């Protein structure tokens, strides 16, 4: 139940700040046009492929440049959820997969299964569902690593489960420590030769306290010490997905260069609050993380995908463990829900720091950075969490009691998390094309 406690702690802290901060609908910021043009692969045609096309036809003179809209990448973060009546059932059988049992909503008897039928429709293009066989072909011979908190693991396990429908992987190693599921690796054998790993690192930097022992109430975070083992393995990662953010609002003391740099939400410690609060800490950590990746990646084309935060849906009208804390059976409609201001700020950090890292990576010619922008699409899916259905046949047809263990943070698999991987596939195919 540790991660349910994590979700509860996240809700408790967020509730406090919602009383302090005004949660307004922040316009969703997009990457500057120059970033889209220079650092992102086009959705329709690639300039590299275009040059190859003329060279194949024996000409060295490029044809006229296409209109600007040809070069603009689709903004997958802007769109709406549409009902897809063609969906006959779950994409995969989670009961047969190695994933956190609390996320197996179908197996656990979640009754409102409409969450399986909604499809994300971007505003300016179409988003195809992930094709497991094609995804494995695109990854052939590569290592895909998910680094971050339990939302990174949630996405990784959903992906592996779907890929398992065409090729069953072996679990190469895992460490069942107090938190469980910290470092896993799945190996898809020949002809795929694909490794997919998860690396537990909720702050991306070294931390001691609650992130290692849920019985504690705060963390000590070392801002200048990135965590092992992901840092040791980074040069062997062909594709890296970074997903972190939910742990940063927790009470903490921060050290930088061996001295206390400040605190957050620690009135018991006689130290100054850190500048910029936890959002400022998140920016510093993200900048150092992406800078480290740029510095340590020694060769070959690599893709670094940085995910924006996927908001939880604890309903502030109820306690975290109330049966209706996240019991809504359908997505929010346009204008019905707002992205909280702090979550919009965390998203902004990812967009800006990924753009800066992309500029640096482009100069070195080794890395491509992308933003997996899931904040808006995830914010509209309160129906996609396990909620009270975190155990198999927990209620067996009985009424749900008023007080329950609730998970309104992680995502059902299958469920909305598969849309994260649909978008990821577009980036991976672009990188391998």
Number of C-alpha atoms within 10 A of each C-alpha: 13 13 16 20 16 20 22 21 19 20 22 16 14 20 18 10 14 14 9 9 13 11 16 13 13 14 9 13 12 15 15 11 11 10 15 19 15 13 18 22 23 18 17 11 14 15 12 10 11 13 15 15 13 14 13 10 8 9 12 11 9 12 10 6 9 9 8 8 10 13 20 17 18 19 17 24 22 18 16 18 18 12 14 13 9 7 12 9 12 15 17 16 17 23 14 10 18 13 19 17 16 25 26 26 30 23 17 21 19 22 11 15 17 16 23 23 18 21 21 25 20 17 14 12 13 11 18 14 16 21 13 19 16 13 18 19 15 19 23 18 17 17 19 24 27 29 26 25 23 25 24 23 26 20 24 25 26 28 23 22 26 25 21 18 15 12 17 16 18 12 15 13 12 15 11 11 10 11 15 14 17 17 20 22 19 22 19 23 15 10 10 17 15 20 23 25 25 28 25 25 26 23 25 29 20 17 23 14 15 18 24 14 14 17 11 11 13 19 21 18 24 24 22 17 17 20 19 15 12 22 17 11 11 18 17 17 21 21 24 23 24 25 26 25 25 25 22 21 20 22 19 25 23 22 18 13 10 10 9 16 17 19 23 24 17 16 11 6 13 9 14 14 18 18 13 11 15 23 20 16 20 24 19 15 20 24 18 20 22 22 18 15 18 22 13 14 19 15 13 11 14 23 22 27 22 24 26 25 24 27 24 22 26 29 18 14 10 12 17 29 20 21 19 20 23 26 21 17 15 16 22 18 11 11 8 8 16 16 20 18 17 20 22 23 19 21 24 19 20 23 22 18 21 26 22 16 25 25 18 18 22 15 10 14 14 16 26 24 25 24 25 25 24 21 21 24 24 24 20 24 26 28 25 32 31 28 33 27 27 26 18 16 15 14 15 10 9 8 7 15 10 9 14 17 18 28 30 27 27 26 29 28 32 25 28 24 24 23 23 23 20 19 20 21 22 18 24 20 14 16 17 13 11
